Amino acid sequence: MRKLGVLWERDAIKAGSVAADTGYVLAAELRACGIDLSFTPVLDLDWGVSEVIGDRAFHRNPKAVATLAAGLIRGLQKAGMASCGKHFPGHGAVEADSHHEIPVDNRSLQEILDADAAPYGWLGSLTLNSVMPAHVIYPQVDDKPAGFSEYWIQRVLRRALAYDGVIFSDDLTMEGATVAGDILARAEAALTAGCDMVLVCNRPDLADDLLLRLQFTLSDESVQRIRGLMPSDPALSWDDLQADEHYQYARDLQSQILSS
């Protein structure tokens, strides 16, 4: 994704077009393999300090990030796939990797809203179908990671930014989530804070444990939002996709530009 940011510096319009081709290829190939949602795009700003975000970030400039993300989302939608922006309100300014540590970002609320969170407000829920909060603590705002924080999810994302799409937790098996307790406590904390769905990745034993113990009833609004993520059109088979002229064009153009 960083290569799209480099292209944006030379030709912003071309970069938006290539981003759309990239999103289409990504989504069309995944759907041909039976996967109907990818947790993309990364909206974190490239502050040059986070190795785990690294070249997954489009750019340091929030306007570039929003522009390129909008292009990528157009491509996803062309292939019938919804989008998920992450990691709200921003993971790019912390060095620690939330997979293995508990990152802390000491910036003020206004600093974060003016920069890292800006793409979420610009894209909005009509463009960005879902959002994933970060397992990052912003102590000047709240003592909980954003994904467990009613302040970040309800007050900032839902009300201040008027976001009405699906909210996923980040992976609850990551070290950044352990502040909430065991797997049940983490899921309950995320759902109570306002997440519509929770993710348990790489630990099927904990997924089984959570399914056995979790008792939580989603609101009708959450159920409706989640249903809206499902593709409405059937996917092409892998062989049919390889023969599709639009896919061939997008794949070849994307490959040519991003490999240069």
N, C-alpha and C positions, 0 to 999 in steps of 0.2 A: 504493500500500500504506500510505503514511502516513495516508491518510484513514481506513483501518480502525483504525489506532492512535488517532486522534482519537475515533472512535466508541467504542472500547474504554474510554476514559476516562469516557464518559458511561454506557455500558451494555455491560459485558463480554460478557454472554450474547448480546445482539443482535449485537455485533461478530463473535463466533464464527460465528453463523449466516450473516451477510452474507459473511464470509470463505469459507465453504463454497460459497455461491452464486457468488462470484467465481471460485473455483477450478473449479467446474463449467463456467461459461461459457467461461473461458479454455481449458480442456482440450477441451470439446466442439467449440468453433469450430476449434481447431487440428487436432483429429483429423479433422474434416470436410474440412479442406484437405490431409490426408495427412501431417501431422506428428504423430508418436507420442510425443514427449518434449519437455518444456519445462524448462529449467534454472531451476526455481523450487521453493520460495520462497527469497528472500533472508532470511537469519537474522542479518545484521549488525545490531548495535545502533546506534541513531541518536545518536551522540555530538555531532552538530552541527558536525563538522569536515570530513567527507568529502563533497565535491561529487559525486563519481562514484557514491557510494551514494545520497546525497540522499534523495528521497522513495520510493526503492525499499525503504527500511527501514520496518518496521512501527512501531517505538517504541524508546525508550531503555531501557525496563524489560524485562529478559530474560523475565520471566514473561508479559508481554503478547506478546512476540515468539513464544514457544513456543505460547501459546494460539491466537493468530491463525494461525500456521503450521499448527497441527494442524487448524484449521477449513478452511483453504485446501486442505490435503492431502486431507481428506475429500471435498471437491468434485472435486479432480483424479481421485481414485479412482472416484467416481460415474460419471465420463465414461470410465473405463478407462485413465487415464494415471498413470504413476509420478511420483515427486517427486525433486527434487535440492536439498538445502540447501547454501547457499553464503554467505560464503566462509570456510571453517573455518581457524583458530579465531575469526576476526573481522577484518573490513576497516574497520569503521566508526570506529575511533579514530585513523586516520592521514589526513592531509590529501592526501598525494600520490596520484595516480591511477595504478594499476599498468598501465594501458594505455600510459602514456607515460613513467612514471618507475619507480624501484625503491623502494617504500615501506618504511620502517623503523618498527617499533613497539617502543619501549624498555620497555614494561611487563614486570613479572615474570610467570612462569608462573602463579602463584597468582591474581594479579589477573585474568588472562585467563580462567582456568578458572572463577572465581567469577562472572564477568559474561558476556563475549562467547561463551564456549564452552558455557555452561550449557544453552541450548536444544538443543544436539546430544545431550547426555546425557539430558535429559528426554524428547525425542522418541524416540530410539533407532532401531535399524534396522528394527523391525517397522512403524514409522510412516513413517520417512524412508528411502525406498528407495535413495537415493544421496546422496553428499556431494562437494562440490568445494572443495579447499583453496585458500587465497589465495596470490597471488604477493606475499606480504609477508614481510619478514625480521623475526624477533623475536630480537634478538641476545642477550638474557638467557636464551634457551632454546636456540637453535641459530643457526649462521651461514648457514644455507640458507633460502630461502623455504619456507613450509610445504608447498607442493606438491612440493618436491624433498627433503623432510626425512623420513628414517626415524624420527626422534624424534617428530615431530608425527603422522605417519601410523600408524606401527606402535606406538610406545610409548603415545602419548596416545589417538589415535582408536580404534585396534583393541583395545588392551589395557585402558587405564584406563577408557575409556568403553564398552568391549565392543561396538563398532560392527561389524556384519557385513554391511553393504550394499555397493553398488558405490561405488568412489572414482574420480571423474574428475579429470584435471588441468584447470586453467583453460586458456584459450587460450594455446598455446605461442608464438604470434606477438606476444604482448604484451611491452612493454619490461621488465616485471617478471620475465619468464622468461629474459631474455638473459644473466643471470649464469651460466647453466649451459653456454653455448656455442652452437654452431649448432643447427639444428632437430633433427638426429639426437641430439646430446648432450642436448638438453632432453628429448626423448622418453625416452631411456634413463635419464636421471636420475629422471624422474617414475615410470616403470615399476619401476625398481629400488627406489625409496623405498616402493612399495606401491600405486601407482595401478593400477586395472584397465583404464582406457581413457585415451587422451590426445586432446586437441582441437587441431586446427589450423584456425583460422578466418580468413577474409578474405585468405588467401594460398594460392590453389590451387596455385601453383608449388611452394611449400614442402610442401604436402600430397603432391604427386606425388614430390618429392624424398625425403620420409620413407618413403613406401610402397616406393620402389625400394631404399632402403638399410637400413631397419630389419629387424633379425633378433632377434625376441624371442618366446618361447613362453609363453603365458599358462598359469597353473596351472588344474587342473580346477575348483578353487574359484572362480576368477575367471570362468571360462566360465559356470558355473552361476549365479553372481550376475548376470552380464550378461543371460543369457536371462530371468531373472526380471523384467527391466524391460519386456519386450515385452507389449503389450496382449493380453488373452486373448479379448476380445469385439470383433466388428467395429464400426467407427465408422458413425454415421449419415451419409448424404450431406448436403451443405449445404442442399438444398431440404427434405429430411426433417427436418433439425434445426430449420429456421425454423418448421416446422409443429408441432414437439413442444411440448406444453403445459408440461412441466416446464422446458424450456429458456426458453420465453417468460416464465414466471413468474420464474425466477431472473434472467434478463437485465433484465427491467423493474424488479424490486425492487432489484437491484444498482445499476442506473443511477440510480434515484430517490434512493437513500440516499447514494451516493458523489458525486453531482453537487450535493447540497444544501450 
